């Protein structure tokens, strides 16, 4: 259905229904074979928010989601206009907050994990370039465990232009790289900030890195030479958000 999306998985559905005051939940879809405490809580939230509930067989869920990732439950939500990236920047400047830019993160599990971490730590928003990015797919929503319901997410046509506009608005730009020269411990007082997380394989693009005010690296003491993008994002975001 146009302007409608289906999300699936118990935690994402539960989180969306907890946030149902925004009114985008339209119908809850539950497998005849789904039981347990969290299912009962989801059904209670649906009743509380007057959301229709439909029972479906296993074949339905196998058609809407790969493997058993649906966990026997899904939610139809109406798609609203996404927040404007300029509004996210303005809010971050006003609140001395932090925005996260995903620079060519293509793996949906990494994207979802970064969104989940950013929301949990109190970041102001997520910005994702339209090209060469995972986008907000059902797989990303599930990996984020419902965090997409609680944080502003905007897509932009041109990451370089967005970075320039963010700098002009007053945000410091912090990049992440294994050859960064800024010690990780020195970024906790830098606010408001735009934190850039580079792609899983190549990191930030050269032109992106050139626009950074600071480029930090995570000191590693083991034999592994690099970290997964979502793990690196968690470490850097914790450091900048801890104060």
C-alpha positions in Angstrom: 0.0 0.0 0.0 1.4 3.4 -0.9 2.7 5.5 2.0 2.7 2.4 4.2 5.5 0.1 5.5 5.6 -3.1 7.4 8.1 -3.6 10.2 8.6 -7.0 11.9 10.2 -8.5 14.9 9.1 -8.5 18.5 11.4 -5.7 19.8 10.9 -3.3 16.9 7.1 -3.7 17.1 7.1 -3.4 20.8 9.1 -0.1 20.7 6.9 1.3 18.0 3.7 0.6 20.0 5.3 2.1 23.1 5.7 5.3 21.0 2.2 5.0 19.4 1.3 8.5 20.4 2.8 9.7 17.1 -0.2 7.9 15.5 1.5 6.0 12.7 0.7 2.5 13.8 -2.2 1.2 11.6 -2.6 -2.6 12.1 -0.9 -5.2 14.2 -0.3 -8.6 12.5 0.2 -11.6 14.8 0.9 -15.3 14.0 -1.6 -17.8 15.3 1.5 -19.6 16.8 3.0 -16.5 18.6 2.8 -16.6 22.4 4.8 -15.4 25.4 5.1 -12.4 27.7 6.2 -9.9 25.1 3.4 -10.9 22.8 0.9 -10.3 25.6 2.5 -6.9 26.2 2.3 -6.0 22.5 -1.3 -7.0 22.3 -2.1 -4.9 25.4 -0.4 -1.9 23.9 -2.4 -2.4 20.7 -5.7 -2.5 22.6 -4.6 0.6 24.7 -3.9 2.5 21.5 -7.0 1.2 19.6 -4.9 -0.4 16.9 -6.6 -3.2 15.0 -5.2 -6.7 15.4 -5.3 -9.4 12.7 -4.3 -13.0 13.1 -2.2 -14.5 10.2 -0.9 -17.9 9.4 2.8 -18.8 9.0 2.7 -18.5 5.2 1.9 -14.8 5.5 4.9 -14.0 7.6 7.2 -16.1 5.4 6.2 -13.9 2.5 6.9 -10.6 4.2 10.2 -11.4 5.9 13.2 -13.6 5.3 13.7 -16.8 7.4 12.2 -16.5 10.9 13.3 -12.8 11.5 9.6 -11.8 11.7 9.3 -13.7 15.0 5.6 -14.1 14.2 4.6 -10.5 14.5 4.5 -7.4 12.3 3.1 -3.9 12.3 1.8 -1.8 9.5 2.8 1.8 9.9 1.9 4.9 7.8 4.9 6.7 6.4 5.2 10.4 7.4 7.4 13.0 5.9 10.9 12.5 7.4 12.4 15.4 9.4 14.4 17.9 7.4 18.2 17.7 7.9 18.3 21.4 8.5 15.9 21.1 11.4 18.0 18.3 13.0 21.1 20.6 12.7 19.2 23.5 14.2 18.1 21.4 17.1 21.6 20.1 17.7 23.0 23.6 17.7 20.4 24.8 20.1 20.8 21.9 22.5 24.6 21.5 22.0 23.8 18.0 20.9 25.3 15.4 18.6 24.3 14.2 15.1 25.6 11.1 13.4 26.4 10.9 9.7 26.7 7.5 8.2 29.2 7.7 5.3 28.5 4.9 3.0 27.4 2.3 5.6 25.8 -0.3 3.4 25.3 -3.2 5.9 21.8 -3.0 7.4 22.9 -4.7 10.6 25.6 -2.1 11.1 23.2 0.7 10.3 20.6 -0.6 12.7 23.2 -1.1 15.5 24.6 2.4 15.1 21.1 3.9 15.2 20.3 1.9 18.3 23.5 3.1 20.0 23.0 6.7 19.0 19.5 6.8 20.4 20.4 5.0 23.6 23.2 7.5 24.2 21.1 10.5 23.5 22.2 11.7 20.1 20.0 14.3 18.4 19.6 12.6 15.0 20.9 10.4 12.2 21.7 11.6 8.7 22.1 9.1 5.8 23.2 9.9 2.2 20.7 8.5 -0.3 23.3 6.8 -2.4 25.6 3.9 -1.3 23.8 3.5 2.0 21.6 0.9 3.6 18.7 3.2 4.1 15.9 2.6 6.6 14.7 -0.8 5.5 12.8 -3.4 7.6 16.1 -5.2 8.2 17.6 -1.9 9.6 14.5 -1.3 11.7 14.8 -4.8 13.2 18.5 -4.4 13.8 17.9 -1.1 15.6 15.5 -2.9 18.0 12.9 -0.2 17.7 15.3 2.8 18.1 14.1 4.2 14.7 10.8 5.1 16.5 12.6 7.4 18.9 15.3 9.3 17.0 15.1 11.7 14.0 16.5 10.2 10.8 16.9 12.2 7.6 18.4 11.4 4.2 20.4 13.8 2.2 21.3 13.9 -1.5 24.8 15.1 -1.0 26.9 14.3 2.1 29.6 16.9 1.4 27.0 19.7 1.1 25.3 18.6 4.3 28.7 18.7 6.2 29.4 22.2 4.9 26.0 23.4 6.0 26.4 21.8 9.4 29.8 23.6 9.9 28.3 26.9 8.9 25.5 26.4 11.4 28.0 25.9 14.2 28.7 22.2 14.5 32.2 20.8 14.9 32.8 17.9 12.6 34.5 14.8 14.1 35.6 12.0 11.8 36.7 8.5 12.7 39.7 6.8 11.1 42.4 4.3 12.0 45.0 6.9 11.1 43.3 9.8 13.1 45.6 12.1 15.0 43.2 13.4 17.6 43.2 11.3 20.9 39.8 9.8 21.6 39.8 11.3 25.1 39.9 14.9 23.8 36.5 14.9 22.1 34.2 14.6 25.1 34.0 18.4 25.5 33.4 19.2 21.8 29.8 20.3 21.3 27.6 20.7 19.3 29.1 18.1 17.0 28.6 16.1 13.8 30.2 12.6 14.1 31.0 10.8 10.9 31.1 7.0 10.8 32.9 5.7 7.7 32.0 2.5 5.7 32.8 -1.0 6.9 35.7 -1.6 4.5 37.2 1.8 3.4 36.2 4.1 6.2 35.5 7.8 5.4 35.9 9.0 1.9 38.9 11.3 1.3 36.8 14.3 0.6 34.7 13.7 3.7 37.8 13.4 5.8 39.2 16.7 4.5 36.1 18.5 5.8 36.6 17.2 9.4 37.8 19.5 12.2 39.0 16.5 14.2 39.8 12.9 13.1 40.0 10.5 15.9 41.3 7.0 16.1 40.5 4.3 18.7 43.7 3.0 20.3 43.9 -0.8 20.0 46.1 -3.0 22.1 45.3 -6.4 20.6 46.3 -8.1 17.4 43.1 -7.1 15.5 43.9 -4.0 13.4 40.4 -2.6 13.1 36.9 -2.7 14.5 33.4 -3.3 13.0 31.8 0.0 12.1 29.0 -0.3 14.7 31.4 -1.2 17.4 33.7 1.8 16.6 30.7 4.0 16.5 29.6 2.9 20.0 33.0 3.6 21.4 33.3 7.1 19.9 29.7 8.1 20.6 30.0 7.0 24.2 33.2 9.1 24.6 31.6 12.2 23.2 28.2 11.7 25.0 29.5 10.7 28.5 29.7 14.3 29.8 
